[in-house]
Amino acid sequence: MPKKRKAIAAKGQTDHNQEGLPKQRKALHSCALSPLCFDTPASLFQSLIHPLGQEEFFCNYWEKKPLHLHRSDPTVALYYQSLFQLADLRSLCTQGLEYARDLNVCRCIKGKKKVLNKEGCVNYNVLTKDFVQKKATIQFHQPQRFKDELWRIQEKLECFFGSLVGSNVYITPQKSQGLPPHYDDVEVFILQLEGEKHWRLYSPTVPLAREYSLEPENSIGSPTHDIILKAGDLLYFPRGTIHQADTPEGVDHSTHLTLSTYQNMSWGDMLLDAFPSLLFDTIKSDISMRGGMPRGVLLGSSGTLDTSRQLASLLRGLADDIETGKLEPRSTDMRRDFVTHRLPPYTQQQEDGTPSGKLPALENSVHLRFKDHILITVEPSQERTEPKGQPHDGWRWW
């Protein structure tokens, strides 16, 4: 699972376009009947967490506690298996997969992660040998590059959450564990695709964590949840939840899909993004913001209490202006990052997304085929028409 948003593909929730999407349009289309409803982003998410309702999920579970949805429906299990399975690796290894970029081979040994990657391209026979003889876990990065149905699911979820959605597939042989106990900085949805997986979840040491971190097993206490995930089941847990998972004895192998989202999407991240431009605009219009600080503040020789009171007063004024609508916080970098790195609209034919015809003129009417992918924002213009040093706002749309 991901550590950093801007990391390489190996971290999961990252730049979907890094290697070009999708790499492989022939991506093993499924014959399984889909239990998911793709009519709208909301209907897709609702069908993913069925039979639980969205209102109950977001009121009782989202960012609060884990959720295990056990399903005994063979149709769901068959569809989940069609998304990705161990048998797919043979054909995928002919597509020029590389270690680290496309997959990791690893195993948890005595509480530590041991990476067994080779150099260069992945050889299927060598990969199989590591899986069978060394009991290694295969961690496949961004499988939506090769599997159109996963592209379809993740693109809809990105429209639903308004946040990047990353994915990894983990394939683990019996009596083995790929990763040591850790927590992530993302909301996690686990879809059990094949076999069974034994999950142990623990109380967070850092609730709603903003960083990935390993946790020594002797310091995390007893599990709050001890779950056997079976094919067709779904497991959700919030960021910061400490977890570890292994394939039980007697189960040939386990394959699960991790869908992760809401990395760096907190109120704090919004403030970090919006405040610089908000303060810049306020300084231009509010003379109290342009008043000089007391002499010696930067030297630490001025009254700390008075300085803190003045800063608090200015912040309260900003808060009042935001609450009354006089000021509007605008996310710029977060929006740009989302639009730049999100998945393109899912289309049945590759040419559907290729621009054609003439560029529209101002007087033309435009029909938006992919409304969920259109975003209008206001930010400083790249082309300055004002005197140097005086940035102005300009409309930009993606």
N, C-alpha and C positions, 0 to 999 in steps of 0.2 A: 504494500500500500504506500501511497505517496508520502514523501517527507517535505518536499518544497514544491510550490506551485510552478516555479520557473525551471524545474530540474529537467533532466533528459527523460525520454519516454519511459524509462524504467521505473519512474516514480508514480506512474498512473495518471493522475489528473493534471495533464500538461498540455502543451501545444499539439492539438490534434493534427495540424497541418505540417508538422515537422518533417515527415517523410512522404507527405502526399497522401490524400485519402480519397477513396480506398486504394490500397495497393493492388488488390485483386478483385475485380468485379465478378469473377466467376465463382465466388466464394461459397460454394457448397450450400445452395438454397435448400431450405427445409421442406420436407413433405408433411411435417407435423402440423396439425390444426392449431392455430394460435389461440390461446385463451385470453390474449391481451387485446384491448380495444384501442386502435390507433386513430380514432376519429378526431380527437383533440388531445393536447398535452394533459389536460385534467383527466380525461377518460383513460388515457394510458396509465397514469399513476394509480388511479382508482382500481383498475383491473390488476395492477401489479400487487396491491396490498389486499385484494379481495380475500375474505369477505368483510374485512374491517373497513369502516367508512373513513373518508378523509378527515372529517371533523374530529372524530375520536382519535385518529392517529396524531394529528397535530396538537390536540389538546392534552393528550395523556402520554404520548411517547416521544415525539420529536424533541430532541435536545434534553430529554428527561430520563428515559430508561429504555432498556432493550425490549424488543418484541420478537417473539417466535411464532410464525404462522405455519402450523403443521397441515399438510395437505395430503389426502389419500387418493386424489384424483389422478388416474393413470394418464389422462390427456395432458395435464399440466406437467407431469414428470417426463413424458415423451417430448413435449415441446422444449422443456428446459434442456434435455439431453441434446436436442438438435442445435442448440445455440453454440455449443462447443463440446467436444468430447476427445478422449485420449486418442481415438483412432484417427482424428483429423491431423495429428502431428506428422504423419508420414507424408501426406501431400503438401502440407505447409512447409516442411523442410526443403522442398524443391523450389521454394520461392526466394531463396537467398537470405534466409534468416541469419542474424548475427547475434552472438552472445552479448549480453548487457543491453544492446539497443532493443532487441526484440524479445529476449527471454533471459531469465536467470535460472541457474541450477544451484540449489542450496539445500542444506539440512541443518536442523537444530541439534547440536550435540552438547550435552551437559550444560544446557542453558545458554549456549552461544550459537550464533549463526555462522555456518561455514559455507562459503561460496565455492562452488565447484566448476565455475565457468572455464571454458577453453578459450583459445584465441580464434578470432575470425568467424567464418560461417559455421552454422550448426549442421553436423552430420547426424542423420536420423539414427543410424546404428550405434553411434557413440552416445547419443542422448538416451536411447533405450537402455544401454548398458548401465549408465549412471542411475537411471530410474529403477531398474530391477536389482542390480547388484549393490549399489551404494545407498539404496532407499532414499534417493534424492527427490526433492520437490521441484517441479517445473513451474516456474512463474512466468506466464506469457503476458507481455505488455501490450496494451491497446489492441485487443483482438478485433475491435470494430473495424480496423484497417483491412481485415481479411473476411470478416463475416458481416454481410449486409444487414442481417436481421438485428445484430447488435448495434450497428450504425443507426438503424431505424429507431431502436429503443432509446439509445442515448441522446440522439438528436431531439426526440420528443421530450425527454426528461430535462434537457437543458432549456427547452422552451418553458417547461412547467416551473422549474426552480429559478430560472433567470441566473443560472450559475453553471460553470463548467461541470461536466460529469465525466469522470475517468473510469477506467475499467482495467482489471487484471483477471486472468484465469490462473487458478492454482490446482495442480494435479499432484497428488501425494499418494505413494504406495502404502499398503497396510503396515501397521505398527511403526509409523514414522511421523515426524513433525518437521515442518519446513522452517518456521520462524519461532524465536523465543518470545516470552511474554513482552508485550509492548502496547502502546496506545498511539492513535493517529490524530491528525488535525482535520479530519473530514468526517462527515456523516456517512455511515457505511450500511449498504444493503447487500446481503449475501444471498445468492441464488444457488441452491445445491443442484448441480446438473447431473452428476453420476455418483453412485455409491453412497457412502455415509461419512459424515465428519463429526468428530467429538469436539465440542466447543466449551471452553471454560471462560466465563466473563467475571471480572472483578470490579469492585468500586473504584472510581477514578481517584487518583492522587491529585490530578489537575483537571477539574471539571471543565468541559468545553475547551480543551487544550488547543493552543495555536501552533504547537510543534509536535513532531513525531519524537517518541522517546522509548528506549528499552527500559524494562523494569525487572530487577532481580526477583526471582520467584520467592525467595525467602522473605521478601518485604511486602508482598501484595495481599497476604492473608488468604482466607478461604474464598472460593468462588461464590458469587451471588447467583449465578446461573450455570447449570451443568446440563448441556443439551446435546442430544444426538440429532444432527440435521440429516434428513433423508431426502432422496431425489424428489424434487417438486416443492420442497420447503423453502421458506424465506426467513431470514434473520436480519433484524435491524438493530444497530446500537449507535449511540451518539459519540461524537468525537471526544476523546479523552478516556473512553472505556478501555480498561486494560483487558487484553484477551490473548488466548493461545488456542491452537486447534491441532488435532492429530487424527489420523485415520485409524479406526479401531481394528483390532485383530479379527481376522475372518472376513474382512471386506477387502476385495482385490485392490481397489484404488478409489480415491475420492477426487471428483472434479467439481470445483465451485467457482462461480463468477462473483467478483467483488465490484459493485458499482459504488463510486464515492463522489461526494459533492459537498458544497458549502465550505470550501477551503478559503480562508481569509475573507469571509462574508459576514463578519460580526459588526455590531454598531461601532465598536472601536475602529475597525478598518474603514468604515464609512466616514468617521470623523477625521481619521488620518488623511483620507483622500479629499474630503470636501473642505476642510478648514483652511488650507493655504489660500485657495481662490476666494473663499468667503471673507477671510481677513483682509485680503488685498482689496476687494471691493469696498469693504467697510472703511478701511483707512482712507480711501479716496473721498468718501462722502461724509465721514464723521470727524469733526475737528478734535474731539476729545481723544480719538485714537492717534492723532498726529502730534499731540502734546508730548514734550520731551520728558524722559524719565529723570528722576532726581540725580544729581551729581553723585558719582561714586558707586552707582548700583552694580556696574560690572566689576568693580573692585571689591565688592562686599562690604563697603564702608558706610552704606546708607541703611536706613531702618528697614529691616526685613519685614516686620509686621505691617508697616505702612505700605510697602511695595505689594505684599500679598493681598492686602485689602483693596488696593487700586486695581490689581489684575482681576480679582474676584468681581469687582464692580463692573469692569469692562466686559467680562464674560457673561455676567447676568444680563447686561444690556444686549449682548448678542443673542442670548437665549430668548429674551423677550421679543426681539425682532423676528427671530425664526418662528416663534409660536404664533405671532400675529400675522405672519405672512409677508412682513416687510422685507425679510431676507429669505432667499431660497437656497438651501445647501444643494450643490450640484456635484454628483460624482463624475469625475472625468477619467482618471486613470483606470479605475475599476471597470467602468463601462467599456472603455477602449480595449482593455485586456480581454474582457469577455467576448466582445464582438470579433476581435482579431483571432482568438484561439478556439472559438466554438466550432462544432461540427457544421459542415454545410447542410442544406436541406436534403433529406433523403429523397431520392428519385429512383424510379424503376429503370430508367435508361440513362446512361452516362451523358448523352447529348442534351438531356433535359435541362441541365444546369449551365449549358454553354450559351453565352450572349449571342444574339442574332438580331438582324435588322438594324435600323437607324437609331441613333441616340434620340430620346424624346426632347422636344423643344419645350419652352416654358408654357406655351399655350396648349400643349397636348394633355390629354387625360391619360393617366397611367393606371394599369391594372396590376396590383401586387399579387403575385402568385404565392409568395411565401411571407405572409404578413407577420408571422412570429419572428422573422429574421430581419425585420426593418426596425431601426432604432434611430431616432432623431435626438441630437444632443446639442448643447450650446457650450462652446469652449473658445479660448483665444484663437483667432484666425492665424493661419500659417502665413498669409500674405498681409503684411502690414500696410495699411493706408493712412494710419495715424502717425504723428511724429515718433521718431525712434524713442523707445523706452516707455511708450504708452500703449500697452496691449489693449485690444478691443475684442468684444465678443463677436463670434460669427456662427452661423448655422452650419452644421455638418450632419450628414446622414450616411448610414451604412445599410 
